[in-house]
Every structure is written in structure tokens, then in C-alpha cells.
Amino acid sequence: MKQVICTIVLVCVGMLAPAQQPNETAAAAQQLFRFANEARKQAGAPPLEWNQWLTQAARKHAELMVQRGELTHQLPGEPAVRERLVATGLHFDASAENVAFGESASEIQQGWMASPGHRTNLLNPRYNAVGIVVLRRGASLWAVEDFANTVPQLSSTDIENAVAASLDHIRALEHLQPLKRVEMPHLRRAACDMAHRDQVHSSDVFAAVPVVKSAIAFTEADPRRFDTQVEKSKNLWAFHNYTVGACYARTPTYPEGTNFVLLGFF
């Protein structure tokens, strides 16, 4: 999911002298970072963490905007915001971007907070990370602020263990004993095959592990939300054993990347 908002600035940006070379100002970027977290604190939203990959993406876009003298989220020949973030290798499942042109960090922040779309991005509790770059060209500042909800980068083993922990946790809440986990490597390969096809089918479990009697399949980028997915298997808990296979992949349906999970009971 992404949301992009563009600040409209009533200046003739095309009149900037081409000989002026932009300089990055870290001080202004840190001011905007501080302003953002102060505003989020007042709104009851969790603070943002500074992210080098988001900063990398923001820097490339800011440089291109200044070079072409145009304030926008996507210049001709440039990938869209989400694709730019994906290209950094960042693991995330939601993103947004603010851009602005002004004379100071304070002016830019005030403009963003006065604009409903920019304000929504700044205060959205879903986002946990930000990258901010400010370039100075002459007396003017060009700012790019990229937001994302970053997710843990885990191995297949770690993902499978997180699913198992979610199952144990949900059963404990129901005052039920843990089920016995059985390791079946074929199921991980089946999850990767499912990801390769960019399709989600619980029937893949039965083909990979015939002993399984019931199964669910799901995708979830953020392991912190596995409980919500695993809870859907409640009607299958009459069995005593289970097995899990998982595979992380970026696909046309999930360009940001997600975890493909198979969970079988027997």
C-alpha cells in the first residue's frame, strides 16, 4: 500500500540558474526529523526511526528533482515511489512520500502539517521508519521525506519459528496445550514453489506432505501480525501434530516482498 502527496509551491522553479549546484544539508534534514517525531508524539503516534535505505531513495529523488527543477513524486523515466524503495532492498509493506520546496525546514514542516495529505503521512501510526534528505540550491531548500512500515528480515527457519510461536501463543490464550511440531522440509520447498507461482493454495500442503489432514495457506509480510493469520486455523486444532513451511519472496502481486506460509495439521 502506498500514499503519495505532492506539495504545490507557487514559485517558478524552472527559473533556477543551472550553474547552481545543490548541496545536501544534514542539519535541515535532522530538523525535519525532529519536527516529525514531535508532531507524532503530540498526536499519540509512535516515533519514527531513521532509516538509511529510505534516505538513500529520498536522496536520489531529491537530486533528480533539483536537477530538473520540478517538484513531483515521479519524473519522466523515473520509477514510482514504491519501486524506488523496493530497489534499495528494504523489507516493508506500506510506504508514503512527502516532497516540498521552501526557504527553511520550519516553513516546509508548517506547510506539510497544514496540508491534510502530508499531515496524514507524517502522523500515520502505521509507519515506523523515515528517510529525509534536504538539498539547498541557492536560497531554496528541496525536501523529500520517505516513510515506510519496515518489517523484520528473517530466514525461512526464523519465519517458521515465528509461526510456531504464534500458534503456541493463541492456543495458550485458549488454555490449550501446545501441539507437537513435526519438521518436514518438503513443506518449505512447497511454500517456495507457491511463491514462485505467485499463488496461495492450501492444497499445496497435501501434495508436499500426504500425512497432513487439514491445512491453511497465507501471506503476511510482517511476522508481528502472524497471530491474526494463524488464528484462522482454530477449527483445525482437533489434531495433535502440525508442520509449517515458509518462504520469503518478492512477486508481481507482492513487489515489496512477503512471507508465503503453509501450515498443516494431522
Backbone as CSV, one residue per row, in Angstrom:
resi,resn,N_x,N_y,N_z,CA_x,CA_y,CA_z,C_x,C_y,C_z
1,MET,0.848,-1.173,0.000,0.000,0.000,0.000,0.885,1.224,0.000
2,LYS,0.543,2.254,-0.757,1.325,3.468,-0.748,0.402,4.658,-0.839
3,GLN,0.904,5.787,-0.364,0.181,7.039,-0.478,1.193,8.107,-0.794
4,VAL,0.961,8.865,-1.858,1.899,9.900,-2.231,1.179,11.228,-2.332
5,ILE,1.797,12.252,-1.773,1.217,13.588,-1.755,2.256,14.559,-2.274
6,CYS,1.875,15.501,-3.105,2.809,16.470,-3.641,2.466,17.871,-3.155
7,THR,3.473,18.576,-2.641,3.272,19.952,-2.221,3.258,20.860,-3.445
8,ILE,2.280,21.747,-3.524,2.212,22.709,-4.606,2.884,23.992,-4.135
9,VAL,3.908,24.446,-4.835,4.638,25.634,-4.447,4.466,26.689,-5.531
10,LEU,4.013,27.884,-5.163,3.736,28.919,-6.135,5.005,29.719,-6.432
11,VAL,5.995,29.018,-7.001,7.218,29.675,-7.443,7.584,29.117,-8.802
12,CYS,8.371,29.863,-9.535,8.775,29.391,-10.862,10.079,28.620,-10.713
13,VAL,9.969,27.337,-10.393,11.175,26.566,-10.113,12.041,26.413,-11.346
14,GLY,11.461,26.546,-12.525,12.241,26.400,-13.745,13.207,27.544,-13.975
15,MET,13.116,28.627,-13.192,13.980,29.776,-13.387,15.291,29.680,-12.626
16,LEU,15.480,28.582,-11.880,16.728,28.434,-11.133,17.908,28.338,-12.096
17,ALA,18.987,29.013,-11.748,20.155,29.013,-12.632,20.775,27.634,-12.690
18,PRO,20.967,27.078,-13.877,21.516,25.733,-13.990,22.915,25.607,-13.407
19,ALA,23.653,26.707,-13.277,25.021,26.631,-12.754,25.046,26.385,-11.256
20,GLN,23.938,26.652,-10.574,23.895,26.448,-9.128,23.875,24.962,-8.808
21,GLN,24.847,24.494,-8.082,24.903,23.086,-7.719,24.284,22.895,-6.331
22,PRO,23.402,21.912,-6.180,22.757,21.704,-4.879,23.723,21.094,-3.869
23,ASN,23.573,21.480,-2.631,24.353,20.915,-1.530,23.391,20.299,-0.525
24,GLU,23.728,19.106,-0.067,22.866,18.451,0.925,23.092,19.089,2.291
25,THR,22.008,19.386,2.973,22.116,19.956,4.313,21.538,18.985,5.336
26,ALA,22.424,18.295,6.032,22.009,17.313,7.029,21.304,17.982,8.193
27,ALA,21.688,19.216,8.498,21.079,19.918,9.637,19.590,20.123,9.406
28,ALA,19.212,20.534,8.189,17.794,20.746,7.882,17.039,19.418,7.912
29,ALA,17.673,18.347,7.425,17.022,17.031,7.445,16.770,16.586,8.886
30,GLN,17.753,16.824,9.764,17.577,16.445,11.164,16.511,17.301,11.845
31,GLN,16.395,18.562,11.418,15.326,19.400,11.943,13.967,18.827,11.583
32,LEU,13.815,18.426,10.318,12.542,17.855,9.877,12.256,16.534,10.585
33,PHE,13.304,15.763,10.831,13.145,14.504,11.571,12.650,14.787,12.986
34,ARG,13.238,15.778,13.619,12.821,16.144,14.969,11.391,16.694,14.974
35,PHE,11.085,17.540,13.995,9.734,18.091,13.894,8.702,16.969,13.725
36,ALA,9.045,15.987,12.892,8.114,14.886,12.630,7.808,14.113,13.908
37,ASN,8.832,13.776,14.661,8.607,12.989,15.876,7.942,13.808,16.983
38,GLU,8.204,15.100,17.007,7.496,15.950,17.966,6.011,15.992,17.647
39,ALA,5.684,16.116,16.357,4.279,16.142,15.938,3.610,14.799,16.212
40,ARG,4.320,13.704,15.977,3.759,12.381,16.217,3.518,12.156,17.720
41,LYS,4.431,12.638,18.537,4.258,12.492,19.985,2.997,13.206,20.446
42,GLN,2.788,14.426,19.930,1.596,15.185,20.296,0.322,14.488,19.817
43,ALA,0.432,13.752,18.702,-0.731,13.061,18.146,-0.917,11.660,18.730
44,GLY,0.018,11.218,19.583,-0.079,9.892,20.179,0.415,8.780,19.269
45,ALA,1.179,9.129,18.230,1.729,8.127,17.317,3.146,7.763,17.758
46,PRO,3.578,6.531,17.527,4.934,6.128,17.928,5.983,6.876,17.116
47,PRO,7.183,7.049,17.664,8.233,7.777,16.939,8.738,7.003,15.728
48,LEU,9.231,7.731,14.771,9.840,7.143,13.586,11.318,6.901,13.846
49,GLU,11.853,5.851,13.257,13.292,5.606,13.300,13.913,6.045,11.986
50,TRP,15.122,6.579,12.064,15.835,6.977,10.857,16.287,5.729,10.113
51,ASN,16.057,5.700,8.800,16.381,4.513,8.009,17.281,4.882,6.842
52,GLN,18.421,4.231,6.727,19.402,4.578,5.703,18.909,4.254,4.288
53,TRP,18.092,3.189,4.157,17.614,2.813,2.829,16.564,3.800,2.327
54,LEU,15.692,4.249,3.235,14.730,5.276,2.855,15.450,6.580,2.515
55,THR,16.502,6.880,3.261,17.283,8.079,2.993,17.961,7.984,1.626
56,GLN,18.443,6.804,1.307,19.080,6.592,0.010,18.097,6.868,-1.122
57,ALA,16.882,6.338,-0.993,15.862,6.554,-2.023,15.467,8.021,-2.095
58,ALA,15.315,8.655,-0.929,14.937,10.070,-0.889,16.013,10.940,-1.543
59,ARG,17.266,10.605,-1.316,18.368,11.397,-1.877,18.367,11.357,-3.408
60,LYS,18.186,10.177,-3.962,18.185,10.052,-5.423,17.051,10.863,-6.035
61,HIS,15.883,10.817,-5.386,14.741,11.557,-5.927,14.946,13.064,-5.775
62,ALA,15.477,13.479,-4.632,15.721,14.903,-4.414,16.721,15.448,-5.437
63,GLU,17.778,14.703,-5.682,18.784,15.143,-6.656,18.184,15.289,-8.045
64,LEU,17.302,14.357,-8.400,16.684,14.411,-9.726,15.708,15.584,-9.828
65,MET,14.958,15.846,-8.747,14.043,16.982,-8.757,14.798,18.296,-8.942
66,VAL,15.880,18.470,-8.187,16.648,19.708,-8.274,17.289,19.842,-9.652
67,GLN,17.799,18.733,-10.147,18.441,18.746,-11.457,17.480,19.213,-12.543
68,ARG,16.222,18.767,-12.449,15.243,19.108,-13.481,14.371,20.303,-13.096
69,GLY,14.557,20.807,-11.866,13.807,21.975,-11.438,12.320,21.747,-11.374
70,GLU,11.918,20.538,-10.930,10.486,20.203,-10.889,10.156,19.478,-9.588
71,LEU,9.101,19.952,-8.915,8.660,19.339,-7.670,7.569,18.323,-7.979
72,THR,7.866,17.045,-7.815,6.911,15.994,-8.167,7.348,14.698,-7.505
73,HIS,6.472,13.703,-7.539,6.819,12.397,-6.974,7.414,11.449,-8.001
74,GLN,7.229,11.758,-9.277,7.765,10.864,-10.305,8.075,11.660,-11.558
75,LEU,9.339,11.748,-11.859,9.789,12.452,-13.048,9.812,11.503,-14.244
76,PRO,9.770,12.026,-15.454,9.802,11.163,-16.644,10.980,10.197,-16.617
77,GLY,10.685,8.929,-16.835,11.726,7.907,-16.830,12.115,7.405,-15.457
78,GLU,11.529,7.961,-14.407,11.858,7.558,-13.033,10.826,6.561,-12.517
79,PRO,11.244,5.533,-11.771,10.270,4.600,-11.175,9.379,5.318,-10.164
80,ALA,8.227,4.735,-9.887,7.325,5.271,-8.873,7.937,5.084,-7.491
81,VAL,7.359,5.746,-6.501,7.907,5.730,-5.139,8.127,4.311,-4.642
82,ARG,7.098,3.481,-4.728,7.218,2.119,-4.189,8.355,1.355,-4.849
83,GLU,8.475,1.480,-6.178,9.532,0.763,-6.886,10.910,1.274,-6.481
84,ARG,11.005,2.582,-6.197,12.299,3.125,-5.756,12.695,2.544,-4.404
85,LEU,11.717,2.369,-3.524,12.018,1.800,-2.210,12.349,0.315,-2.324
86,VAL,11.623,-0.396,-3.171,11.903,-1.821,-3.380,13.335,-2.004,-3.873
87,ALA,13.787,-1.109,-4.750,15.125,-1.239,-5.336,16.234,-1.144,-4.304
88,THR,15.980,-0.553,-3.156,17.007,-0.454,-2.114,17.215,-1.775,-1.385
89,GLY,16.256,-2.717,-1.534,16.323,-3.975,-0.794,15.613,-3.918,0.543
90,LEU,15.000,-2.782,0.856,14.281,-2.631,2.120,13.101,-3.593,2.186
91,HIS,12.877,-4.193,3.356,11.694,-5.023,3.590,10.620,-4.146,4.228
92,PHE,9.502,-3.974,3.540,8.445,-3.105,4.051,7.116,-3.527,3.451
93,ASP,6.017,-3.052,4.026,4.714,-3.396,3.472,3.775,-2.200,3.338
94,ALA,4.269,-1.003,3.597,3.477,0.210,3.397,4.443,1.379,3.257
95,SER,4.095,2.359,2.438,5.010,3.472,2.221,4.259,4.722,1.801
96,ALA,4.928,5.859,1.933,4.371,7.149,1.529,5.514,8.127,1.341
97,GLU,5.220,9.241,0.692,6.264,10.226,0.447,5.702,11.643,0.521
98,ASN,6.457,12.543,1.128,6.184,13.973,1.101,7.336,14.658,0.377
99,VAL,7.020,15.624,-0.465,8.058,16.448,-1.079,7.670,17.908,-0.888
100,ALA,8.672,18.783,-0.865,8.381,20.201,-0.651,9.539,21.067,-1.121
101,PHE,9.243,22.351,-1.273,10.207,23.354,-1.697,9.952,24.572,-0.828
102,GLY,10.989,25.109,-0.175,10.780,26.263,0.690,12.090,26.906,1.085
103,GLU,12.003,27.871,1.987,13.191,28.619,2.384,13.816,28.122,3.683
104,SER,13.074,27.313,4.454,13.613,26.791,5.715,12.909,25.501,6.079
105,ALA,13.530,24.739,6.972,12.905,23.499,7.436,11.597,23.797,8.160
106,SER,11.562,24.879,8.920,10.342,25.254,9.646,9.201,25.545,8.684
107,GLU,9.502,26.266,7.615,8.467,26.580,6.628,7.940,25.319,5.965
108,ILE,8.858,24.404,5.636,8.453,23.151,4.993,7.567,22.336,5.932
109,GLN,7.968,22.219,7.198,7.178,21.458,8.159,5.801,22.076,8.349
110,GLN,5.737,23.384,8.449,4.451,24.053,8.617,3.546,23.798,7.418
111,GLY,4.133,23.807,6.234,3.350,23.534,5.033,2.815,22.118,5.016
112,TRP,3.664,21.165,5.402,3.213,19.776,5.441,2.096,19.576,6.466
113,MET,2.242,20.175,7.629,1.233,19.998,8.669,-0.075,20.718,8.334
114,ALA,-0.011,21.715,7.469,-1.227,22.435,7.075,-1.951,21.740,5.928
115,SER,-1.284,20.769,5.312,-1.874,20.030,4.192,-2.401,18.689,4.689
116,PRO,-3.701,18.404,4.513,-4.274,17.147,5.044,-3.517,15.894,4.620
117,GLY,-3.133,15.815,3.354,-2.439,14.617,2.889,-1.074,14.444,3.506
118,HIS,-0.304,15.533,3.538,1.030,15.464,4.139,0.946,15.179,5.637
119,ARG,-0.008,15.811,6.286,-0.187,15.606,7.725,-0.517,14.144,8.018
120,THR,-1.363,13.550,7.171,-1.705,12.136,7.344,-0.467,11.260,7.261
121,ASN,0.389,11.530,6.286,1.631,10.766,6.163,2.510,10.917,7.393
122,LEU,2.675,12.147,7.843,3.538,12.427,8.986,3.066,11.754,10.269
123,LEU,1.756,11.684,10.452,1.216,11.202,11.722,0.699,9.769,11.658
124,ASN,0.800,9.144,10.503,0.256,7.789,10.343,0.977,6.807,11.280
125,PRO,0.258,6.206,12.237,0.908,5.294,13.188,1.401,4.005,12.541
126,ARG,0.965,3.726,11.315,1.405,2.512,10.622,2.898,2.580,10.291
127,TYR,3.401,3.774,9.997,4.798,3.902,9.607,5.714,3.898,10.825
128,ASN,6.849,3.226,10.684,7.807,3.166,11.794,9.193,3.673,11.416
129,ALA,9.360,4.056,10.151,10.687,4.494,9.700,10.560,5.631,8.698
130,VAL,11.622,6.425,8.610,11.627,7.555,7.678,13.050,7.814,7.202
131,GLY,13.143,8.335,6.000,14.409,8.819,5.469,14.165,10.214,4.917
132,ILE,14.978,11.172,5.280,14.753,12.562,4.882,16.027,13.138,4.280
133,VAL,15.878,13.796,3.155,17.004,14.469,2.517,16.571,15.883,2.144
134,VAL,17.436,16.848,2.426,17.190,18.236,2.063,18.381,18.744,1.262
135,LEU,18.101,19.265,0.090,19.145,19.849,-0.751,18.940,21.353,-0.835
136,ARG,20.027,22.083,-0.714,19.965,23.542,-0.853,20.522,23.943,-2.218
137,ARG,19.740,24.742,-2.908,20.208,25.302,-4.178,19.940,26.795,-4.121
138,GLY,20.987,27.565,-3.985,20.812,28.990,-3.770,20.194,29.212,-2.397
139,ALA,19.124,29.989,-2.363,18.442,30.270,-1.099,17.299,29.298,-0.829
140,SER,17.114,28.323,-1.702,15.951,27.436,-1.603,16.322,26.042,-1.118
141,LEU,15.401,25.415,-0.388,15.549,24.048,0.092,14.555,23.147,-0.625
142,TRP,15.033,21.999,-1.043,14.186,20.967,-1.648,14.216,19.776,-0.694
143,ALA,13.059,19.312,-0.280,12.999,18.241,0.721,12.206,17.040,0.232
144,VAL,12.705,15.868,0.563,12.000,14.606,0.307,11.964,13.832,1.611
145,GLU,10.789,13.354,1.957,10.573,12.620,3.203,9.882,11.305,2.833
146,ASP,10.610,10.187,2.910,10.059,8.874,2.567,9.746,8.089,3.831
147,PHE,8.505,7.610,3.920,8.039,6.836,5.072,7.833,5.375,4.674
148,ALA,7.943,4.480,5.655,7.620,3.073,5.413,7.322,2.367,6.723
149,ASN,6.576,1.298,6.608,6.478,0.351,7.721,7.453,-0.773,7.401
150,THR,8.610,-0.746,8.036,9.613,-1.772,7.779,9.272,-3.027,8.565
151,VAL,9.623,-4.174,8.003,9.334,-5.450,8.652,10.636,-6.214,8.838
152,PRO,10.693,-7.105,9.838,11.924,-7.856,10.110,12.368,-8.687,8.911
153,GLN,13.672,-8.736,8.680,14.231,-9.563,7.623,14.680,-10.884,8.250
154,LEU,13.896,-11.926,8.026,14.124,-13.207,8.691,14.427,-14.309,7.683
155,SER,15.130,-15.324,8.138,15.357,-16.517,7.323,14.086,-17.353,7.322
156,SER,14.019,-18.336,6.435,12.854,-19.227,6.407,12.677,-19.934,7.748
157,THR,13.794,-20.338,8.350,13.714,-21.001,9.657,13.122,-20.067,10.697
158,ASP,13.552,-18.814,10.695,13.028,-17.851,11.664,11.545,-17.573,11.435
159,ILE,11.148,-17.495,10.159,9.736,-17.269,9.845,8.898,-18.442,10.359
160,GLU,9.373,-19.656,10.100,8.634,-20.845,10.549,8.549,-20.893,12.072
161,ASN,9.635,-20.513,12.740,9.606,-20.479,14.207,8.634,-19.423,14.717
162,ALA,8.544,-18.307,14.002,7.608,-17.250,14.406,6.164,-17.714,14.241
163,VAL,5.883,-18.467,13.188,4.535,-19.023,13.001,4.229,-20.002,14.125
164,ALA,5.190,-20.851,14.461,5.005,-21.818,15.544,4.748,-21.095,16.867
165,ALA,5.495,-20.022,17.112,5.302,-19.250,18.346,3.915,-18.628,18.385
166,SER,3.430,-18.168,17.245,2.081,-17.594,17.184,1.031,-18.647,17.491
167,LEU,1.216,-19.858,16.953,0.272,-20.944,17.220,0.262,-21.294,18.707
168,ASP,1.445,-21.395,19.307,1.524,-21.691,20.743,0.859,-20.579,21.560
169,HIS,1.084,-19.347,21.152,0.536,-18.205,21.886,-0.986,-18.192,21.845
170,ILE,-1.543,-18.407,20.669,-3.002,-18.376,20.532,-3.635,-19.530,21.303
171,ARG,-3.007,-20.699,21.237,-3.544,-21.847,21.996,-3.463,-21.581,23.499
172,ALA,-2.393,-20.948,23.941,-2.254,-20.640,25.369,-3.365,-19.701,25.824
173,LEU,-3.728,-18.746,24.968,-4.814,-17.830,25.300,-6.143,-18.564,25.441
174,GLU,-6.252,-19.692,24.722,-7.457,-20.529,24.786,-7.334,-21.602,25.868
175,HIS,-6.240,-21.542,26.664,-5.972,-22.515,27.733,-5.855,-23.936,27.177
176,LEU,-5.172,-24.040,26.015,-4.947,-25.326,25.376,-3.453,-25.661,25.385
177,GLN,-3.154,-26.941,25.456,-1.774,-27.385,25.431,-1.181,-27.196,24.023
178,PRO,0.130,-26.988,23.926,0.755,-26.854,22.603,0.602,-28.139,21.792
179,LEU,0.482,-27.976,20.492,0.510,-29.122,19.598,1.968,-29.536,19.372
180,LYS,2.162,-30.757,18.934,3.513,-31.240,18.653,3.926,-30.791,17.252
181,ARG,5.055,-30.126,17.186,5.548,-29.678,15.883,6.438,-30.749,15.274
182,VAL,6.196,-31.056,14.007,6.973,-32.058,13.278,7.672,-31.368,12.111
183,GLU,8.989,-31.497,12.032,9.749,-30.860,10.958,9.595,-31.659,9.667
184,MET,9.171,-30.992,8.610,9.015,-31.618,7.292,9.566,-30.669,6.231
185,PRO,10.835,-30.822,5.864,11.488,-29.900,4.923,10.770,-29.737,3.593
186,HIS,10.038,-30.771,3.171,9.319,-30.684,1.895,8.345,-29.512,1.895
187,LEU,7.841,-29.156,3.061,6.831,-28.110,3.126,7.437,-26.733,2.826
188,ARG,8.681,-26.521,3.228,9.331,-25.247,2.881,9.496,-25.134,1.378
189,ARG,9.905,-26.221,0.729,10.036,-26.190,-0.725,8.691,-25.921,-1.382
190,ALA,7.618,-26.496,-0.803,6.284,-26.252,-1.342,5.896,-24.781,-1.196
191,ALA,6.294,-24.169,-0.068,5.999,-22.743,0.139,6.741,-21.889,-0.882
192,CYS,7.987,-22.262,-1.182,8.762,-21.519,-2.176,8.184,-21.714,-3.578
193,ASP,7.709,-22.910,-3.870,7.052,-23.155,-5.155,5.783,-22.310,-5.270
194,MET,5.048,-22.206,-4.169,3.829,-21.398,-4.139,4.184,-19.931,-4.419
195,ALA,5.267,-19.468,-3.810,5.709,-18.096,-4.032,6.131,-17.884,-5.485
196,HIS,6.819,-18.874,-6.046,7.268,-18.777,-7.436,6.074,-18.644,-8.383
197,ARG,4.976,-19.318,-8.060,3.761,-19.218,-8.882,2.954,-17.975,-8.549
198,ASP,3.316,-17.318,-7.453,2.604,-16.117,-7.002,1.130,-16.422,-6.748
199,GLN,0.893,-17.600,-6.144,-0.462,-18.026,-5.808,-0.451,-18.614,-4.404
200,VAL,-1.613,-18.571,-3.750,-1.703,-19.070,-2.372,-2.796,-20.129,-2.305
201,HIS,-2.384,-21.393,-2.133,-3.336,-22.500,-2.080,-2.945,-23.476,-0.977
202,SER,-3.878,-23.762,-0.067,-3.600,-24.729,0.999,-3.430,-26.137,0.447
203,SER,-3.940,-26.391,-0.759,-3.814,-27.723,-1.353,-2.352,-28.100,-1.587
204,ASP,-1.470,-27.103,-1.663,-0.045,-27.390,-1.844,0.522,-28.185,-0.676
205,VAL,-0.094,-28.047,0.502,0.374,-28.786,1.677,0.175,-30.284,1.471
206,PHE,-0.992,-30.659,0.999,-1.309,-32.088,0.844,-0.429,-32.746,-0.213
207,ALA,-0.096,-32.003,-1.261,0.757,-32.560,-2.304,2.176,-32.782,-1.789
208,ALA,2.640,-31.887,-0.911,4.004,-31.980,-0.396,4.130,-32.964,0.756
209,VAL,3.092,-33.013,1.616,3.136,-33.858,2.815,1.804,-34.614,2.922
210,PRO,1.693,-35.784,2.318,0.433,-36.511,2.281,-0.157,-36.846,3.646
211,VAL,0.681,-36.897,4.699,0.174,-37.255,6.022,-0.741,-36.167,6.596
212,VAL,-0.622,-34.945,6.098,-1.427,-33.824,6.602,-2.906,-34.025,6.257
213,LYS,-3.763,-33.718,7.218,-5.214,-33.892,7.049,-5.942,-32.569,6.782
214,SER,-5.453,-31.478,7.360,-6.064,-30.167,7.165,-4.955,-29.120,7.100
215,ALA,-5.226,-28.027,6.401,-4.158,-27.046,6.217,-4.707,-25.659,5.896
216,ILE,-3.873,-24.664,6.136,-4.165,-23.300,5.690,-2.918,-22.758,5.007
217,ALA,-3.122,-21.786,4.138,-2.024,-21.099,3.471,-2.294,-19.603,3.568
218,PHE,-1.240,-18.824,3.765,-1.442,-17.377,3.844,-0.155,-16.634,3.504
219,THR,-0.307,-15.345,3.260,0.839,-14.459,3.087,0.745,-13.357,4.139
220,GLU,1.875,-12.979,4.673,1.931,-11.884,5.643,3.368,-11.367,5.678
221,ALA,3.542,-10.107,5.338,4.890,-9.545,5.296,5.489,-9.367,6.682
222,ASP,4.653,-9.040,7.652,5.134,-8.694,8.989,4.897,-9.842,9.974
223,PRO,5.959,-10.508,10.426,5.787,-11.606,11.393,5.068,-11.183,12.664
224,ARG,5.083,-9.891,12.966,4.395,-9.402,14.159,2.888,-9.498,14.027
225,ARG,2.413,-9.790,12.823,0.979,-9.953,12.610,0.604,-11.397,12.297
226,PHE,1.502,-12.347,12.567,1.205,-13.752,12.299,0.013,-14.253,13.119
227,ASP,-0.145,-13.733,14.330,-1.252,-14.202,15.184,-2.593,-14.099,14.462
228,THR,-2.804,-12.993,13.765,-4.074,-12.779,13.063,-4.298,-13.841,12.008
229,GLN,-3.243,-14.241,11.315,-3.369,-15.256,10.267,-3.534,-16.651,10.863
230,VAL,-2.711,-16.960,11.867,-2.743,-18.303,12.458,-4.069,-18.569,13.160
231,GLU,-4.685,-17.527,13.660,-5.967,-17.692,14.354,-7.033,-18.292,13.448
232,LYS,-6.856,-18.141,12.148,-7.819,-18.697,11.187,-7.808,-20.225,11.178
233,SER,-6.800,-20.828,11.810,-6.710,-22.295,11.824,-7.402,-22.913,13.032
234,LYS,-8.129,-22.136,13.826,-8.743,-22.636,15.064,-9.600,-23.876,14.838
235,ASN,-10.317,-23.903,13.747,-11.214,-25.046,13.505,-10.451,-26.311,13.125
236,LEU,-9.125,-26.226,13.029,-8.311,-27.395,12.671,-7.549,-27.949,13.869
237,TRP,-7.810,-27.405,15.042,-6.993,-27.762,16.191,-7.374,-29.087,16.857
238,ALA,-8.274,-29.835,16.255,-8.628,-31.137,16.828,-7.495,-32.140,16.652
239,PHE,-6.545,-31.816,15.764,-5.403,-32.691,15.529,-4.325,-32.452,16.596
240,HIS,-3.377,-33.386,16.694,-2.358,-33.313,17.744,-0.993,-32.834,17.240
241,ASN,-0.791,-32.885,15.916,0.508,-32.533,15.338,0.340,-31.456,14.263
242,TYR,1.430,-30.749,14.019,1.396,-29.775,12.924,2.789,-29.630,12.341
243,THR,2.841,-29.058,11.143,4.097,-28.766,10.473,3.942,-27.448,9.734
244,VAL,5.040,-26.732,9.568,4.974,-25.415,8.936,6.137,-25.240,7.968
245,GLY,5.843,-24.593,6.853,6.871,-24.259,5.866,6.672,-22.825,5.418
246,ALA,7.766,-22.100,5.212,7.646,-20.684,4.851,8.751,-20.278,3.875
247,CYS,8.455,-19.252,3.093,9.410,-18.764,2.104,9.133,-17.287,1.840
248,TYR,10.160,-16.457,1.962,10.010,-15.027,1.661,10.288,-14.815,0.179
249,ALA,9.465,-13.968,-0.467,9.679,-13.697,-1.889,9.056,-12.366,-2.288
250,ARG,9.630,-11.764,-3.307,9.028,-10.609,-3.972,8.391,-11.118,-5.259
251,THR,7.156,-10.785,-5.487,6.423,-11.272,-6.648,5.660,-10.111,-7.282
252,PRO,5.091,-10.310,-8.482,4.282,-9.245,-9.084,3.126,-8.802,-8.186
253,THR,2.540,-9.741,-7.443,1.441,-9.384,-6.538,1.967,-8.701,-5.286
254,TYR,3.158,-9.090,-4.848,3.755,-8.534,-3.627,5.142,-7.977,-3.960
255,PRO,5.207,-6.846,-4.684,6.520,-6.319,-5.083,7.393,-5.894,-3.916
256,GLU,6.770,-5.515,-2.769,7.563,-5.143,-1.598,8.147,-6.373,-0.915
257,GLY,7.579,-7.564,-1.225,8.001,-8.799,-0.597,7.059,-9.227,0.508
258,THR,6.870,-10.526,0.660,6.019,-11.042,1.724,6.441,-12.467,2.053
259,ASN,5.915,-12.994,3.160,6.184,-14.380,3.555,5.038,-15.260,3.089
260,PHE,5.367,-16.288,2.328,4.394,-17.294,1.912,4.470,-18.434,2.922
261,VAL,3.334,-18.743,3.553,3.333,-19.709,4.661,2.322,-20.825,4.412
262,LEU,2.756,-22.064,4.681,1.895,-23.239,4.664,1.895,-23.854,6.062
263,LEU,0.709,-24.142,6.573,0.566,-24.702,7.916,-0.368,-25.899,7.856
264,GLY,0.173,-27.082,8.152,-0.604,-28.316,8.049,-0.798,-29.006,9.393
265,PHE,-1.954,-29.656,9.576,-2.280,-30.347,10.826,-2.589,-31.819,10.525
266,PHE,-2.216,-32.684,11.471,-2.512,-34.110,11.312,-2.491,-34.811,12.660
